[in-house]
């Protein structure tokens, strides 16, 4: 389990092994932060 680079919560995995979130610049981002920041997400890193 990886942790979100912004909020430090765990990035969950689906039963198929995919993450619920994204990876930007090699850092994991959870789906909650992805929805919260939207297009400004790259600036938060």
C-alpha positions as CSV (number, residue, x, y, z in Angstrom):
1,X,0.0,0.0,0.0
2,X,1.3,3.4,-1.0
3,X,0.4,6.7,0.7
4,X,-1.0,9.8,-0.8
5,X,1.7,12.5,-1.3
6,X,-0.8,15.3,-0.2
7,X,-2.9,14.0,2.6
8,X,-0.8,10.9,3.7
9,X,-3.7,8.5,3.7
10,X,-3.4,5.1,2.1
11,X,-4.2,4.7,-1.6
12,X,-6.6,1.8,-1.8
13,X,-6.3,-1.0,-4.4
14,X,-9.2,-2.6,-6.2
15,X,-9.6,-6.4,-6.3
16,X,-7.9,-6.4,-9.7
17,X,-4.8,-4.7,-8.3
18,X,-5.4,-1.3,-9.7
19,X,-5.1,1.8,-7.5
20,X,-8.0,4.1,-6.7
21,X,-6.3,7.3,-7.6
22,X,-3.5,8.4,-9.9
23,X,0.3,8.7,-10.2
24,X,1.7,12.1,-11.1
25,X,5.4,12.8,-11.3
26,X,6.1,9.4,-9.6
27,X,4.0,10.2,-6.6
28,X,0.7,8.5,-5.6
29,X,-2.4,10.7,-5.3
30,X,-5.6,9.3,-3.7
31,X,-9.0,9.7,-5.4
32,X,-10.2,12.1,-2.7
33,X,-7.4,14.6,-3.3
34,X,-7.8,14.1,-7.0
35,X,-11.4,15.2,-6.8
36,X,-10.7,18.0,-4.4
37,X,-7.9,19.7,-6.4
38,X,-8.7,18.7,-9.9
39,X,-6.6,20.5,-12.5
40,X,-4.5,22.2,-9.7
41,X,-3.2,18.9,-8.6
42,X,0.2,19.2,-10.2
43,X,0.7,22.5,-8.4
44,X,0.1,20.9,-5.0
45,X,3.1,18.6,-5.5
